[in-house]
C-alpha cells in the first residue's frame, strides 16, 4: 500500500491495531461491508511486512479472539458453512482506497462477496428462527 501515499486518507505505514483492526469496512458507495477482524500479512521483496488482505467474519475473528470463545465461534462458523474447508472473507489490500474512522474500498459489497459477522449471524442464526422473517 506504500505507493498510494498521494491519495487522501492513505498512510505509508500503518499501526495495524490502531488503524485497521476492528474498523468498519465501507464499500465504494459508503455502505457497510464488515469489520476488519484480522489481517493477512506478506513479506515483501525488501524484507518488510505488508498487509496483503483484510480478513473478516467469524472465521477470522475466532482465531484472533482465542480462548474458549474464539474456538467456539470458529467451530460454529465452520459447522454452518457448506464448504468443506471454509476460509474467512478476504478483501485484497489493493482495493483499499483510504482510511479514517473506517476503511474504504473501491468495490461494492456485492462484488466483495464477504460475510461480515452481522450478516453471517442474520443469515445462519436469526433467519432460521421460526417467525424471524415476519414483519411486525
C-alpha positions as CSV (number, residue, x, y, z in Angstrom):
1,X,0.0,0.0,0.0
2,X,3.0,2.3,0.1
3,X,2.5,3.5,-3.5
4,X,-0.8,5.1,-2.6
5,X,0.5,8.0,-0.4
6,X,-0.7,10.6,-2.9
7,X,-4.3,9.8,-2.1
8,X,-6.1,11.5,0.8
9,X,-6.6,9.2,3.7
10,X,-3.6,7.0,2.9
11,X,-0.6,6.4,5.1
12,X,2.7,5.0,4.1
13,X,2.8,2.9,7.2
14,X,0.0,1.7,9.5
15,X,-0.2,0.6,13.1
16,X,-2.4,-2.3,12.3
17,X,-4.0,-2.5,15.7
18,X,-4.7,1.3,15.7
19,X,-5.6,2.0,12.0
20,X,-7.1,-1.3,10.7
21,X,-8.2,-3.9,13.1
22,X,-11.8,-3.7,14.2
23,X,-12.6,-0.8,11.9
24,X,-15.7,-0.8,9.8
25,X,-15.2,-1.6,6.1
26,X,-17.2,0.7,3.8
27,X,-17.7,-0.1,0.1
28,X,-17.4,2.4,-2.7
29,X,-20.9,3.7,-2.1
30,X,-20.2,4.2,1.7
31,X,-22.3,1.1,2.6
32,X,-21.0,-1.1,5.5
33,X,-19.5,-4.4,4.4
34,X,-18.0,-5.9,7.5
35,X,-15.4,-5.2,10.2
36,X,-11.7,-5.9,9.8
37,X,-11.4,-8.9,12.0
38,X,-7.8,-9.9,11.1
39,X,-5.1,-9.2,8.6
40,X,-3.3,-11.4,6.1
41,X,0.4,-10.3,6.0
42,X,3.1,-10.9,3.4
43,X,6.8,-10.4,3.4
44,X,7.8,-8.0,0.6
45,X,10.9,-8.4,-1.6
46,X,12.7,-5.8,0.5
47,X,12.0,-7.9,3.6
48,X,9.4,-5.6,5.2
49,X,6.0,-6.9,6.2
50,X,2.9,-5.6,4.4
51,X,-0.8,-6.1,4.6
52,X,-1.9,-8.4,1.8
53,X,-5.6,-8.5,2.7
54,X,-8.3,-7.6,5.2
55,X,-10.0,-10.7,6.7
56,X,-13.5,-10.6,8.1
57,X,-16.2,-12.7,9.6
58,X,-16.3,-15.4,12.3
59,X,-13.6,-17.4,10.5
60,X,-11.1,-14.6,11.1
61,X,-12.4,-13.3,14.4
62,X,-12.5,-16.6,16.2
63,X,-8.8,-17.4,15.9
64,X,-7.9,-13.8,16.7
65,X,-10.1,-13.8,19.8
66,X,-8.5,-17.0,21.1
67,X,-9.5,-19.0,24.1
68,X,-12.8,-20.9,24.5
69,X,-14.9,-18.1,23.0
70,X,-12.7,-17.9,19.9
71,X,-12.7,-21.7,19.4
72,X,-16.5,-21.8,19.9
73,X,-17.0,-19.0,17.4
74,X,-14.9,-20.6,14.7
75,X,-16.3,-24.1,15.3
76,X,-19.9,-23.0,14.9
77,X,-18.9,-21.0,11.8
78,X,-17.2,-24.0,10.3
79,X,-20.2,-26.3,11.1
80,X,-22.7,-23.9,9.5
81,X,-20.7,-23.3,6.3
82,X,-21.4,-25.5,3.3
83,X,-17.7,-25.6,2.2
84,X,-15.5,-28.5,3.2
85,X,-12.7,-26.1,4.2
86,X,-14.2,-22.6,4.6
87,X,-12.0,-19.6,4.6
88,X,-12.6,-16.2,6.2
89,X,-13.9,-13.3,4.0
90,X,-10.9,-11.8,2.2
91,X,-10.5,-8.3,0.7
92,X,-7.3,-7.7,-1.2
93,X,-5.3,-4.8,0.2
94,X,-5.1,-3.3,-3.3
95,X,-8.8,-2.4,-3.1
96,X,-8.3,-0.2,-0.1
97,X,-8.7,3.5,-1.1
98,X,-8.3,5.2,2.2
99,X,-8.7,5.1,6.0
100,X,-10.2,7.4,8.5
101,X,-12.6,6.2,11.2
102,X,-13.4,3.4,8.6
103,X,-11.5,1.5,5.9
104,X,-12.8,2.4,2.5
105,X,-12.6,0.1,-0.5
106,X,-13.1,0.6,-4.2
107,X,-15.6,-2.3,-4.8
108,X,-19.3,-2.7,-3.8
109,X,-20.3,-5.1,-1.0
110,X,-21.9,-7.4,-3.6
111,X,-18.6,-7.6,-5.6
112,X,-16.6,-8.3,-2.5
113,X,-18.7,-11.3,-1.6
114,X,-17.7,-11.4,2.1
115,X,-19.8,-12.1,5.0
116,X,-19.3,-9.8,7.9
117,X,-20.3,-11.2,11.3
118,X,-23.5,-9.3,11.4
119,X,-24.7,-10.6,8.0
120,X,-23.5,-14.1,8.8
121,X,-25.4,-14.2,12.2
122,X,-28.5,-12.9,10.4
123,X,-28.3,-15.5,7.6
124,X,-27.3,-18.6,9.6
125,X,-28.8,-17.9,13.0
126,X,-31.5,-15.3,13.2
127,X,-33.2,-16.0,9.9
128,X,-33.6,-19.7,10.9
129,X,-35.6,-18.8,14.0
130,X,-39.3,-19.5,13.2
131,X,-41.0,-16.2,12.6
132,X,-37.8,-14.1,12.4
133,X,-38.5,-13.1,8.8
134,X,-42.0,-11.8,9.5
135,X,-42.6,-8.1,9.9
136,X,-44.4,-6.9,13.0
